[in-house]
Amino acid sequence: MSFDDIIEYNKQQASLYEWDPSWFDCTDFDKFLVRAIREFQEANGLTADGMCGPSTYRRKWTEREASGDYDVVDYPNDGESFIIHNGNAIPIHWPKVKLWNQEGGYSTKEGAYSSYAGLGDRKPKFFVNHWDVCLNSLSCARVLWQRNISVHFCIDNDGTIYQLLDTQHAAWHAGKRDWNHSSIGVEISNAYDLKWQDWYVQNGFGERPIMSGYKCHGARLDPFLGFYPVQLEALAALWEAINRATGIPLKIPDNLGGVDTECAGNRFEGFCHHYSLTDRKIDCASLDLRKIVQKAVMIKEIH
């Protein structure tokens, strides 16, 4: 690909996601910007092609977000919490939940999902876990908005569950159209790279666990940040509520180390990771699906 092609690509992406050359300490769309993007990509373990596509944009957004202020919001439990499926309030056994139409909630961009309004009850078959590679759920919601994609839920660093979209609708989160229309998705906040550990400590969240020795799709991953225990407790509560709301069974794939043929073939019914669908993804490596489903079953039995 020529420099002119790369420059034109960056112009298109900048217009789409609303970034500009100043993000990379440049003044114009030229060879100097291409070089700066390559240097950033090399420093962050990305393909150094000089093109600021979705992955590079998300990493750069996270870096920029880290340099700003972030207010930790602690939402009190004002009573019973709910998630929404097809306009119906479904109780969830978790105290911190924010809906898109509540103060402090995050919404989905109009036109960034497939509406099932008036089409009868959508029957999703499976639920997909993602990590957002962002510092917090607010940053994730902004990235989704800019990229014109969507997800149903976000789980923040403090365990707050945000619902951005009624699960009656199909969010654009899993990649392929069939997967999107068959599923529900959650983005769990985790910037992933070890260099963000200090940010979490400085902002009052405490250290994240360091995950080492993990493999995905047969390849060993470099050490990375794990999830806070409160996030996993929230995830289990969300799974249990989704099971009651939609009937998605509390089951997990047979293959827990990579692509599962049932998941990839859109035949799976249960709860899986994004990497279960495609070898282009590694989220959520290290998150033990067996433990989460056990917690979800326990919640169901208790209540």
N, C-alpha and C positions, 0 to 999 in steps of 0.2 A: 504494500500500500504506500502511495506517495505522501510526501509532506502535505500537499494540497488536500488530499483525501482525508488525512488525519485532522487537519485544521478545520475542514468543513464538518467533520463528525463532531468535533468539540463544540463548534458553534451551535449545531443542532441540539446537542445534549445540554448545553448551557441554557438555551432557550426553553427546553423542556423542563429542566429541573431548577432553573433560576439561580445559576451560579455564574461567576464571571472570573476573568483571569486574575483578579486581585486575590482570589482564594489561594493562588499559588505564587503570590508575590510577583505577578507579571502585569503588564499593562495592555496587552493586545493578544489576539489569536494569531500566533506566529510560531516560529520554530523555537523561540525561547520558552513559550508556554509548553510546548510538546516536551522539551527537555526537562522542564520543572516537574511536569506530571510524571515522567519516567522516573525521575529521582525519588519522588514521593512513593511511587509504586514499588520501586526496589527496596526502599526503606521499610515498607509495610508488607513485604512478601507477596505482592500482587504481580500479575503479568505486566512487565514493563513495556507497554506498547505506545505510551504517550497519549492514550485516549481515555478521557474521563467518562467511562460508562457507569452503570449502576453500582458496581462493587467499589470502584474508586471513589465515586461520589459519596457513598455511605461512610467509608472510612474517613474521608476528608471532613464530612459533616461532624462526625464524632470528635475529631481532633479540634475543630472549631468550637464545638459545644463545650469542650473541656476547659476552654479558656474564658468562658463566661460564668455568670453567677447562676446558681441553681438553688431554689428554695425548697427545702424538704417539707412536704405537706403531709400532715397526719390527720386523716379524716376519722372522726369518731364514729362509733357504731350507734346510729340513731334508731335502731330497731332491726327488724328482719331485713335481710338483704335479698336481692333478686337479680336474676338475669332475664333476658327477654327472648322468647322464641315465638315467632308468628304473632307478635303483639301481646302474648300472654306472659305474665310475671311468674317466673319459676323460682321458688325459694332456693337459696344456696347457703350451705352451712359454712359461711365465711363472713367475718364482720366488715371487711373493707372492700366494697364494690361501688364503682361509679359507672353510671350509664351515660350514653352520649348526650342525652337531653337534660342532664343534671349539671348543676354548677360545679365546675372543676372537671367535668368529663371531656372526653375527646371524641370527635365525630369523624365520619368517613366522608371523603369528597364525593359530591354528587357526580354520578357517571363513572365512578371507579369501582363498581360492583355490578353484578347481574341481579336485577330485581325479580323477586317471585311474588310481588304484591298481587293479590287477587287470583293467584294460580293454584290455590289449594295448598295444603301443608307440605312444605319441602321435606323430603326424607333423606337427610345426609347419612352416608354409610360409615364415614370414618372421620377422625379428628387428628389434626396434624400439629405437632409441636415444632416451633421455630425458636432460635435465639435471634435477637434483633441487631446485634453488633452495634448497639447504641448505648449511651450512658444512662438513659432513663426512658420511660415510656412516652414522655412528652416529646423527646427527640425522635423516637421511633414514629410517633403519630405524624410528626412534621415531615419526616422522610417519606412515609407512605403517601401523604397528601401531595408532596412534590412529584413523586414518581407515578402518580395516578393509579396506584394499586391499593389494596385494602386487606384487612384482616378483621376477624370478629372480636378478638380479645387481645389485650396486652396485660402482662403482669409486671409491675414495677419492682424496684429494688426493695421496697418495704413490704411487699406482698399485696399491695393494692391491685385489685383486678379491675381493669377498665374494659367495658364493652363498647365497641365503636360502631357496631352494626348488628341489627336483629339477625339471629341465626336462620331466620326464614329465607334470607337472601344469600346468594353465593358470592363470597369475597374472592378477590383475585390475589391469592396468596401462595398457591401450591405450584404454579407454573402452567401445566396443561389445562385446557378447558374442562376436560372430563374430571380431572382431579378437583378443580375448583367447585364444580357443580355437585360433586359427591361428598364434599367435606366441610368441616369447620376448622378454623385455624386460630392459634394463639402465638403471639410474639412475647417471649420471656426476656426481660431486660438483662443484657450481659454484653459488655463491650469486648469480651473475649481475649484481647491481647493483654499480656502481663503488664505492659507499660501503664495501664490504666488503674492498677491496684492502688497507687498513691491517691488518685482522684477519689476513689470510693472511701478511703480512710479519711481524707481531708474534708469530705462532705458529709461525714457522720454516719456512714453506712457500715463501717468496719471492713476488715479484710475479707475478700472472697477466698474460698478454697482454691488451691492450685491443683489442677488436674494434670497428672503425668502418666505416661505409659499407655495411653489409650490409642486404639486403632479404629479406623473407619474405612470400609471398602478395602481392607487388607493392608492399608498404609498406616504407619505409626505417625501420630500427630505430635507436633512440638507441644510443650507444656502450655496450658491456657487456663483462663479463669473459669471457675465453676459457678454454680448458682448458690444463692443464700438459702439456708434451710426454710425460711419463711416463704420463699417463692415456691418451693416444692410442696409445702403444705397447702398453699393457695391453689397450686395446680391440681393436686389431688381432689380438693373440694370442687374445683371447676369441672373436672372429669365426672364426678359423681352427679353434679347438677345437670350436665349435658346428657348423661345416661338417662336421667329421669325425663328431661325435656324432649329428647329426640329418639330415645330407644337405641342409640349407638351402644353396642355391648361393651362391657368392661373387659375387653380382650386385647392382647398385644400380638404383634407379628411373630412368626416362627423364627425368622432371621433377625437377630438383634445387632448384627455387626455391619450391615450394609443393605443394599437394595433387596427388598422382599418381593418375590414374583407376584404374590397376590396383591400387594399394595400397588406396585408399578402397573399391574394389569387392571387396576380399578375394580378388583373383586373383593378386596379386604373389607371387613367390618370390624371396627374397633378403634384403638388409639395407637398412633405411630409417630415416628419422627420424620422430618423432611427427607433425611437421607434414606429412609425406607422406600422412597419413591424414585430417587434418581441418584446416580453416582456423582452428579455435579454438586451435591450438597453434603455437608458434614454435620449439620445441626439436627438433633442436639446430642452429639457425641458426649459420653460420660453420664448422661442422665439415664438412670436405671429405670426402664419402663416397668420392670417387675415390681419394684418397690412402690412406684406411684400407683399402679393398679391395686396393689395390696392395701394401700392407704385408702384409696377410693372405695374399695369393697368394705373396709372397716367402717368408714363414714356411713355408708349405705345401711350396714347392719345396725349401727348404733341408733340411727334415726328412723 
